[in-house]
Amino acid sequence: MAEQTKKNTIEGKDVIPMPSDTVEIERSELSAFMDRLNSLEASNKKLLAAADKSRLAAIDAREAADTPLIRTVALSTMGKGGPLIVAWKLTKNISHREGNRNVEDQEMQVFYDDGKNEKMPLITFYRGQNKETRAEIVSRSRDEKSGLESVKLELADGRQLEIPLAFVN
């Protein structure tokens, strides 16, 4: 048997009730929504085609396991096998122009995990650092007073260090 719909009247006009899973919208709104959806689908298709499939699979696995996205970080050392850099600061930054060239006198103070520190030219710092050392994030903390965030890391040899997040790659 065909289901009969009960007619209601609003302001003298007959109105047929709509099923609860139907929504009425203006054609222009639907067109705008569909255009946006098509644009997003095209962008997503490009991103997936260009994506690193192994990294994408690793991210999906981490999300499924409900673990943080970044667990491993890179740390800098001075040279291969050199001391681990835990912080640095720019101590001298003078630049001026001589004729057609810029002349810069920049110096860094680099702090190592063994408590030592040294000053060096900025260019030496950038050319000499090696970012092959990896560490696992054990925990994160935030200093309520300063708002700075730091991470507690565990190195491959079992040592644990706490380093400000700004100095982790």
CYANA upper distance limits for C-alpha pairs under 8 A (distance plus 0.5 A):
  5 THR  CA     16 ILE  CA      7.52
  5 THR  CA     17 PRO  CA      8.09
  6 LYS  CA     16 ILE  CA      7.47
  6 LYS  CA     17 PRO  CA      8.12
  7 LYS  CA     14 ASP  CA      6.64
  7 LYS  CA     15 VAL  CA      6.34
  7 LYS  CA     16 ILE  CA      5.80
  7 LYS  CA     17 PRO  CA      7.83
  8 ASN  CA     14 ASP  CA      6.19
  8 ASN  CA     15 VAL  CA      5.66
  8 ASN  CA     16 ILE  CA      6.94
  8 ASN  CA     17 PRO  CA      8.04
  9 THR  CA     13 LYS  CA      5.64
  9 THR  CA     14 ASP  CA      5.04
  9 THR  CA     15 VAL  CA      6.14
 10 ILE  CA     14 ASP  CA      7.16
 10 ILE  CA     15 VAL  CA      7.33
 18 MET  CA     22 THR  CA      7.06
 25 ILE  CA     29 GLU  CA      7.16
 25 ILE  CA     30 LEU  CA      7.28
 26 GLU  CA     30 LEU  CA      6.91
 27 ARG  CA     31 SER  CA      6.60
 28 SER  CA     32 ALA  CA      6.63
 29 GLU  CA     33 PHE  CA      6.61
 30 LEU  CA     34 MET  CA      6.56
 31 SER  CA     35 ASP  CA      6.56
 32 ALA  CA     36 ARG  CA      6.73
 33 PHE  CA     37 LEU  CA      6.63
 34 MET  CA     38 ASN  CA      6.57
 35 ASP  CA     39 SER  CA      6.67
 36 ARG  CA     40 LEU  CA      6.68
 37 LEU  CA     41 GLU  CA      6.65
 38 ASN  CA     42 ALA  CA      6.73
 39 SER  CA     43 SER  CA      6.75
 40 LEU  CA     44 ASN  CA      6.48
 41 GLU  CA     45 LYS  CA      6.58
 42 ALA  CA     46 LYS  CA      6.92
 43 SER  CA     47 LEU  CA      6.73
 44 ASN  CA     48 LEU  CA      6.59
 45 LYS  CA     49 ALA  CA      6.67
 46 LYS  CA     50 ALA  CA      6.70
 47 LEU  CA     51 ALA  CA      6.31
 51 ALA  CA     56 LEU  CA      7.59
 52 ASP  CA     56 LEU  CA      6.66
 53 LYS  CA     57 ALA  CA      6.60
 54 SER  CA     58 ALA  CA      6.71
 55 ARG  CA     59 ILE  CA      6.69
 56 LEU  CA     60 ASP  CA      6.71
 57 ALA  CA     61 ALA  CA      6.64
 58 ALA  CA     62 ARG  CA      6.70
 59 ILE  CA     63 GLU  CA      6.64
 59 ILE  CA     69 LEU  CA      7.15
 60 ASP  CA     64 ALA  CA      6.64
 61 ALA  CA     65 ALA  CA      6.71
 62 ARG  CA     66 ASP  CA      6.45
 62 ARG  CA     67 THR  CA      5.87
 62 ARG  CA     68 PRO  CA      7.54
 62 ARG  CA     69 LEU  CA      7.05
 63 GLU  CA     67 THR  CA      6.76
 63 GLU  CA     68 PRO  CA      8.18
 63 GLU  CA     69 LEU  CA      7.91
 71 ARG  CA    136 GLU  CA      6.16
 71 ARG  CA    137 ILE  CA      5.84
 72 THR  CA    134 ARG  CA      7.06
 72 THR  CA    135 ALA  CA      6.10
 72 THR  CA    136 GLU  CA      5.05
 72 THR  CA    137 ILE  CA      6.64
 73 VAL  CA    134 ARG  CA      6.15
 73 VAL  CA    135 ALA  CA      5.99
 73 VAL  CA    136 GLU  CA      6.90
 73 VAL  CA    137 ILE  CA      7.73
 73 VAL  CA    168 VAL  CA      7.23
 73 VAL  CA    169 ASN  CA      6.55
 74 ALA  CA    131 LYS  CA      6.39
 74 ALA  CA    132 GLU  CA      6.99
 74 ALA  CA    133 THR  CA      6.16
 74 ALA  CA    134 ARG  CA      5.14
 74 ALA  CA    135 ALA  CA      6.98
 74 ALA  CA    168 VAL  CA      6.99
 74 ALA  CA    169 ASN  CA      5.51
 75 LEU  CA     84 LEU  CA      7.78
 75 LEU  CA     85 ILE  CA      7.79
 75 LEU  CA    131 LYS  CA      6.03
 75 LEU  CA    132 GLU  CA      7.50
 75 LEU  CA    133 THR  CA      5.75
 75 LEU  CA    134 ARG  CA      6.53
 75 LEU  CA    135 ALA  CA      7.75
 75 LEU  CA    167 PHE  CA      8.46
 75 LEU  CA    168 VAL  CA      6.32
 75 LEU  CA    169 ASN  CA      6.53
 76 SER  CA     84 LEU  CA      6.61
 76 SER  CA     85 ILE  CA      6.02
 76 SER  CA     86 VAL  CA      8.46
 76 SER  CA    129 GLN  CA      6.45
 76 SER  CA    130 ASN  CA      5.87
 76 SER  CA    131 LYS  CA      4.99
 76 SER  CA    132 GLU  CA      7.65
 76 SER  CA    133 THR  CA      7.13
 76 SER  CA    168 VAL  CA      8.43
 76 SER  CA    169 ASN  CA      8.28
 77 THR  CA     81 GLY  CA      7.53
 77 THR  CA     82 GLY  CA      5.94
 77 THR  CA     83 PRO  CA      5.91
 77 THR  CA     84 LEU  CA      4.91
 77 THR  CA     85 ILE  CA      5.83
 77 THR  CA    129 GLN  CA      5.98
 77 THR  CA    130 ASN  CA      5.69
 77 THR  CA    131 LYS  CA      7.02
 77 THR  CA    133 THR  CA      7.92
 78 MET  CA     82 GLY  CA      5.47
 78 MET  CA     83 PRO  CA      6.42
 78 MET  CA     84 LEU  CA      7.41
 78 MET  CA     85 ILE  CA      7.61
 78 MET  CA    125 PHE  CA      8.21
 78 MET  CA    128 GLY  CA      6.11
 78 MET  CA    129 GLN  CA      5.08
 78 MET  CA    130 ASN  CA      6.59
 79 GLY  CA    128 GLY  CA      5.93
 79 GLY  CA    129 GLN  CA      6.00
 79 GLY  CA    130 ASN  CA      5.98
 80 LYS  CA    130 ASN  CA      6.54
 83 PRO  CA    112 TYR  CA      6.67
 83 PRO  CA    113 ASP  CA      7.51
 83 PRO  CA    114 ASP  CA      8.12
 84 LEU  CA    112 TYR  CA      5.99
 84 LEU  CA    113 ASP  CA      6.06
 85 ILE  CA    110 VAL  CA      7.42
 85 ILE  CA    111 PHE  CA      6.40
 85 ILE  CA    112 TYR  CA      5.05
 85 ILE  CA    113 ASP  CA      6.75
 86 VAL  CA    111 PHE  CA      6.35
 86 VAL  CA    112 TYR  CA      5.92
 86 VAL  CA    113 ASP  CA      6.28
 86 VAL  CA    163 ILE  CA      6.64
 86 VAL  CA    167 PHE  CA      7.01
 87 ALA  CA    110 VAL  CA      6.68
 87 ALA  CA    111 PHE  CA      5.64
 87 ALA  CA    112 TYR  CA      7.60
 87 ALA  CA    163 ILE  CA      8.29
 87 ALA  CA    164 PRO  CA      8.35
 87 ALA  CA    167 PHE  CA      6.38
 88 TRP  CA    108 MET  CA      7.24
 88 TRP  CA    109 GLN  CA      6.04
 88 TRP  CA    110 VAL  CA      4.89
 88 TRP  CA    111 PHE  CA      6.28
 88 TRP  CA    167 PHE  CA      8.40
 89 LYS  CA    108 MET  CA      6.15
 89 LYS  CA    109 GLN  CA      5.90
 89 LYS  CA    110 VAL  CA      7.22
 90 LEU  CA    106 GLN  CA      7.92
 90 LEU  CA    107 GLU  CA      6.50
 90 LEU  CA    108 MET  CA      5.00
 90 LEU  CA    109 GLN  CA      6.88
 90 LEU  CA    122 LEU  CA      8.47
 91 THR  CA    106 GLN  CA      8.06
 91 THR  CA    107 GLU  CA      6.07
 91 THR  CA    108 MET  CA      5.93
 91 THR  CA    109 GLN  CA      6.92
 92 LYS  CA    105 ASP  CA      7.52
 92 LYS  CA    106 GLN  CA      5.55
 92 LYS  CA    107 GLU  CA      5.34
 92 LYS  CA    108 MET  CA      7.51
 93 ASN  CA    104 GLU  CA      7.77
 93 ASN  CA    105 ASP  CA      6.41
 93 ASN  CA    106 GLN  CA      4.95
 93 ASN  CA    107 GLU  CA      7.17
 94 ILE  CA    104 GLU  CA      6.22
 94 ILE  CA    105 ASP  CA      5.54
 94 ILE  CA    106 GLN  CA      6.71
 95 SER  CA    102 ASN  CA      7.39
 95 SER  CA    103 VAL  CA      6.00
 95 SER  CA    104 GLU  CA      4.69
 95 SER  CA    105 ASP  CA      6.61
 95 SER  CA    106 GLN  CA      8.47
 96 HIS  CA    102 ASN  CA      6.30
 96 HIS  CA    103 VAL  CA      5.87
 96 HIS  CA    104 GLU  CA      7.06
 97 ARG  CA    101 ARG  CA      6.27
 97 ARG  CA    102 ASN  CA      4.99
 97 ARG  CA    103 VAL  CA      6.34
 98 GLU  CA    102 ASN  CA      6.73
 98 GLU  CA    103 VAL  CA      7.26
105 ASP  CA    121 PRO  CA      8.32
106 GLN  CA    121 PRO  CA      6.37
106 GLN  CA    122 LEU  CA      6.00
107 GLU  CA    119 LYS  CA      7.28
107 GLU  CA    120 MET  CA      6.15
107 GLU  CA    121 PRO  CA      4.87
107 GLU  CA    122 LEU  CA      5.60
108 MET  CA    119 LYS  CA      6.02
108 MET  CA    120 MET  CA      5.92
108 MET  CA    121 PRO  CA      6.47
108 MET  CA    122 LEU  CA      6.02
108 MET  CA    125 PHE  CA      7.89
109 GLN  CA    117 ASN  CA      7.28
109 GLN  CA    118 GLU  CA      6.08
109 GLN  CA    119 LYS  CA      4.85
109 GLN  CA    120 MET  CA      7.01
110 VAL  CA    117 ASN  CA      5.90
110 VAL  CA    118 GLU  CA      5.94
110 VAL  CA    119 LYS  CA      6.76
110 VAL  CA    120 MET  CA      8.21
111 PHE  CA    115 GLY  CA      7.43
111 PHE  CA    116 LYS  CA      6.64
111 PHE  CA    117 ASN  CA      4.84
111 PHE  CA    118 GLU  CA      7.34
112 TYR  CA    116 LYS  CA      5.98
112 TYR  CA    117 ASN  CA      6.36
120 MET  CA    124 THR  CA      7.02
120 MET  CA    125 PHE  CA      7.17
121 PRO  CA    125 PHE  CA      6.98
122 LEU  CA    126 TYR  CA      6.86
123 ILE  CA    127 ARG  CA      6.54
124 THR  CA    128 GLY  CA      6.17
125 PHE  CA    129 GLN  CA      6.57
131 LYS  CA    169 ASN  CA      8.42
134 ARG  CA    155 LEU  CA      7.31
134 ARG  CA    156 ALA  CA      7.91
135 ALA  CA    153 LEU  CA      6.41
135 ALA  CA    154 GLU  CA      5.96
135 ALA  CA    155 LEU  CA      5.10
135 ALA  CA    156 ALA  CA      7.07
136 GLU  CA    153 LEU  CA      6.02
136 GLU  CA    154 GLU  CA      5.75
136 GLU  CA    155 LEU  CA      7.11
137 ILE  CA    151 VAL  CA      7.12
137 ILE  CA    152 LYS  CA      6.56
137 ILE  CA    153 LEU  CA      5.21
137 ILE  CA    154 GLU  CA      7.04
138 VAL  CA    151 VAL  CA      7.89
138 VAL  CA    152 LYS  CA      5.90
138 VAL  CA    153 LEU  CA      5.89
138 VAL  CA    154 GLU  CA      6.98
139 SER  CA    151 VAL  CA      6.30
139 SER  CA    152 LYS  CA      5.68
139 SER  CA    153 LEU  CA      7.81
140 ARG  CA    149 GLU  CA      7.60
140 ARG  CA    150 SER  CA      6.35
140 ARG  CA    151 VAL  CA      4.94
140 ARG  CA    152 LYS  CA      6.70
141 SER  CA    149 GLU  CA      6.18
141 SER  CA    150 SER  CA      5.93
141 SER  CA    151 VAL  CA      6.79
142 ARG  CA    147 GLY  CA      6.51
142 ARG  CA    148 LEU  CA      6.14
142 ARG  CA    149 GLU  CA      4.78
142 ARG  CA    150 SER  CA      6.78
143 ASP  CA    147 GLY  CA      5.57
143 ASP  CA    148 LEU  CA      5.93
143 ASP  CA    149 GLU  CA      6.88
144 GLU  CA    148 LEU  CA      8.27
148 LEU  CA    164 PRO  CA      7.83
148 LEU  CA    165 LEU  CA      8.48
149 GLU  CA    164 PRO  CA      6.58
149 GLU  CA    165 LEU  CA      6.24
150 SER  CA    162 GLU  CA      7.13
150 SER  CA    163 ILE  CA      6.01
150 SER  CA    164 PRO  CA      4.49
150 SER  CA    165 LEU  CA      5.22
150 SER  CA    166 ALA  CA      8.48
151 VAL  CA    162 GLU  CA      6.07
151 VAL  CA    163 ILE  CA      6.08
151 VAL  CA    164 PRO  CA      6.74
151 VAL  CA    165 LEU  CA      6.43
152 LYS  CA    160 GLN  CA      7.26
152 LYS  CA    161 LEU  CA      6.12
152 LYS  CA    162 GLU  CA      4.76
152 LYS  CA    163 ILE  CA      7.01
153 LEU  CA    160 GLN  CA      5.89
153 LEU  CA    161 LEU  CA      5.78
153 LEU  CA    162 GLU  CA      6.67
153 LEU  CA    163 ILE  CA      8.12
154 GLU  CA    158 GLY  CA      6.48
154 GLU  CA    159 ARG  CA      6.22
154 GLU  CA    160 GLN  CA      4.93
154 GLU  CA    161 LEU  CA      7.14
155 LEU  CA    159 ARG  CA      5.90
155 LEU  CA    160 GLN  CA      6.78
163 ILE  CA    167 PHE  CA      7.39
163 ILE  CA    168 VAL  CA      7.95
164 PRO  CA    168 VAL  CA      7.85
